[in-house]
């Protein structure tokens, strides 16, 4: 029997992958750099959201085995990753 947290995390990643493929096909169909860049920019928002959601689900699944200190450290790590990725 599959763990519900692992299943949820995997489903989010599959949806994210499908969004990537759909965006790539859409870019090819649009065949214009400015429009493809707009699609890419919109997609750049999806990645960090999926990261936060899957991490949150994973932490919820492990909450009974982690101390609040460790959960806080993981949260800080995710925040730093997002800061590094999104800061321009």
C-alpha positions as CSV (number, residue, x, y, z in Angstrom):
1,X,0.0,0.0,0.0
2,X,1.4,3.4,-1.0
3,X,2.0,6.1,1.6
4,X,-0.5,8.9,1.0
5,X,2.2,11.5,1.5
6,X,4.5,9.9,-1.0
7,X,1.6,9.5,-3.5
8,X,0.7,13.2,-3.1
9,X,4.3,14.3,-3.6
10,X,4.7,12.1,-6.7
11,X,1.4,13.3,-8.2
12,X,2.4,17.0,-7.8
13,X,5.7,16.2,-9.5
14,X,3.9,14.4,-12.4
15,X,1.6,17.4,-12.8
16,X,4.6,19.7,-12.8
17,X,6.2,17.6,-15.5
18,X,3.1,17.7,-17.6
19,X,2.9,21.5,-17.3
20,X,6.5,21.6,-18.5
21,X,5.8,19.5,-21.5
22,X,2.6,21.4,-22.4
23,X,4.5,24.7,-22.1
24,X,7.2,23.4,-24.4
25,X,4.6,22.4,-27.0
26,X,2.8,25.7,-26.6
27,X,6.1,27.6,-27.2
28,X,6.6,25.6,-30.4
29,X,3.1,26.3,-31.6
30,X,3.4,30.0,-30.8
31,X,6.7,30.2,-32.7
32,X,7.4,33.7,-31.5
33,X,10.3,34.5,-29.1
34,X,8.3,37.2,-27.1
35,X,5.3,34.9,-26.6
36,X,7.6,31.9,-25.8
37,X,9.4,34.0,-23.2
38,X,6.1,34.9,-21.6
39,X,5.1,31.3,-21.4
40,X,8.5,30.5,-19.9
41,X,8.2,33.3,-17.4
42,X,4.8,32.0,-16.3
43,X,6.2,28.5,-15.9
44,X,9.1,29.8,-13.8
45,X,6.5,30.5,-11.1
46,X,5.2,26.9,-11.1
47,X,8.6,25.3,-10.2
48,X,9.0,27.0,-6.8
49,X,5.4,26.5,-5.9
50,X,5.7,22.8,-6.5
51,X,8.9,22.8,-4.5
52,X,7.2,24.4,-1.5
53,X,4.1,22.2,-1.8
54,X,6.0,18.9,-2.1
55,X,8.3,19.9,0.8
56,X,5.3,20.8,2.9
57,X,3.6,17.5,2.2
58,X,6.9,15.6,3.0
59,X,7.3,17.5,6.2
60,X,3.7,16.8,7.2
61,X,4.3,13.1,6.6
62,X,7.4,13.2,8.8
63,X,6.2,15.7,11.4
64,X,5.8,13.0,14.1
65,X,9.5,12.0,13.6
66,X,11.1,15.4,13.5
67,X,11.7,18.0,16.2
68,X,10.5,21.5,15.7
69,X,14.1,22.6,15.4
70,X,14.7,20.3,12.4
71,X,11.4,21.4,10.8
72,X,12.5,25.0,11.2
73,X,15.9,24.3,9.7
74,X,14.3,22.6,6.7
75,X,11.9,25.5,6.3
76,X,14.9,28.0,6.4
77,X,16.7,25.8,3.7
78,X,13.7,26.0,1.4
79,X,13.4,29.7,2.0
80,X,17.0,30.2,1.1
81,X,16.6,28.1,-2.0
82,X,13.7,30.2,-3.1
83,X,15.6,33.4,-2.3
84,X,18.5,32.2,-4.4
85,X,16.4,31.2,-7.3
86,X,14.0,34.1,-7.4
87,X,16.3,37.0,-6.4
88,X,17.5,38.9,-9.4
